[in-house]
Amino acid sequence: MIDLRSDTVTQPTPAMRKAIAEAVVGDEQKREDPTVIALEERVAGLLGHEDAVFLPTATMANHIALKLHSRRGDVLIAERDSHVVVYEYGGAAVHAGLMVWGIPGQAGRITSKQIREAVPERTKEADQTASVVSLENTHNNAGGRVWPPAELADVVATAHELGLRVHLDGARLMNAAAALGCAPVEIAAQADTVTLCLSKGLGCPLGALLASSSALVRRARREKHLFGGAMRQAGIVAAAGLYALDHHVERLADDHVRARRLAEGLHDAGVPIDLEQVETNFVQIDLAPLELARAEALDRLRGAGVGLSATIHPTVIRAVVHLGVTDGDIDRAVELVPGALAAAPLTARRA
Ligand SMILES: Cc1ncc(COP(=O)(O)O)c(C=O)c1O
């Protein structure tokens, strides 16, 4: 099967497995694992923060960050479809006691105006404090959309002006940087905490980092322990992260080129795709014009040998390009998907 369900399905490459096998390790809980420490220092520098803590998952990184920025009963402001709101099993509420105030975004982005409106809305009468804004770049449920840097800077400045801390869920931050052609630090340094995930486009089996000031990372290490996330010879996994930063960053641009080729090929074959939405490694297909139910569409695609997946939007499915996808896979997918969805080519539709 050509597996385009997610960029989390990647297998470690033989060279990454070699790096894992050769890793120098120690007891990470005692800060004795040189590979973990090297990865943390590297990512802190990459993201323009004083320190970073290595964690098993990006979900844990997000939960810890939100906890650091708030007191129980405070309000978290976030785009309504963002990962922290939709997919983290209420972790913001369970772990940090946060009340989530979801704002509808455009392409996954909320505005300064919406934040200004949300703060008094939630805090005036109840004397409840909005303490943190969480932003997502790239935005998963919007289809891998990227924040224009000026817009991100404006929202961060507004949040800070209002006394709110800013968490950036940058699980796919390296994709955003590749799409913008900028250094990751230009996106990440403005936020108070930043999550970077290793197990998506970077192709590691697991792992994430939370970067911030030394003071907040010190507190994050305590939270990591409380979450049961303090590990032992974790350098086995951190070695994959270091390998990925050396070898899997530049190639993210190839995923973006392949995603665009897939989108254009399918669009020309009549598959309903908004090409303007394709900014990184995601391609979203709207099934509504095809009058096809999501489950039926995914079944037919699987039967044809192509794995796509559902999104939060009932009529939208997605294909995600990653390091396990070749140019040949894209050619095959462009051949197979329109037939499986019974789409009519654009030329036939125009006739
Ligand atoms: C934007 C975003 N944040 C966080 C996560 C959580 O990552 P993990 O599965 O490593 O916990 C995901 C996973 O898909 C994601 O897309």
The ligand as an SDF file (V2000), in Angstrom:
LIG
                    3D

 16 16  0  0  0  0  0  0  0  0999 V2000
    0.0660   19.5320   15.5460 C   0  0  0  0  0  0  0  0  0  0  0  0
    0.3080   18.3440   16.4090 C   0  0  0  0  0  0  0  0  0  0  0  0
    0.6800   18.5160   17.6820 N   0  0  0  0  0  0  0  0  0  0  0  0
    0.9330   17.4840   18.4970 C   0  0  0  0  0  0  0  0  0  0  0  0
    0.7920   16.1850   18.0640 C   0  0  0  0  0  0  0  0  0  0  0  0
    1.0350   15.0580   19.0290 C   0  0  0  0  0  0  0  0  0  0  0  0
    2.1050   14.2680   18.6710 O   0  0  0  0  0  0  0  0  0  0  0  0
    2.4080   12.8830   19.4230 P   0  0  0  0  0  0  0  0  0  0  0  0
    1.6200   11.8670   18.6930 O   0  0  0  0  0  0  0  0  0  0  0  0
    3.8790   12.7350   19.3180 O   0  0  0  0  0  0  0  0  0  0  0  0
    1.9740   13.0100   20.8390 O   0  0  0  0  0  0  0  0  0  0  0  0
    0.3970   15.9460   16.7410 C   0  0  0  0  0  0  0  0  0  0  0  0
    0.2510   14.5680   16.2450 C   0  0  0  0  0  0  0  0  0  0  0  0
   -0.2150   14.3080   15.1740 O   0  0  0  0  0  0  0  0  0  0  0  0
    0.1400   17.0540   15.9000 C   0  0  0  0  0  0  0  0  0  0  0  0
   -0.2590   16.8850   14.6270 O   0  0  0  0  0  0  0  0  0  0  0  0
  1  2  1  0
  2  3  1  0
  2 15  2  0
  3  4  2  0
  4  5  1  0
  5  6  1  0
  5 12  2  0
  6  7  1  0
  7  8  1  0
  8  9  2  0
  8 10  1  0
  8 11  1  0
 12 13  1  0
 12 15  1  0
 13 14  2  0
 15 16  1  0
M  END
$$$$
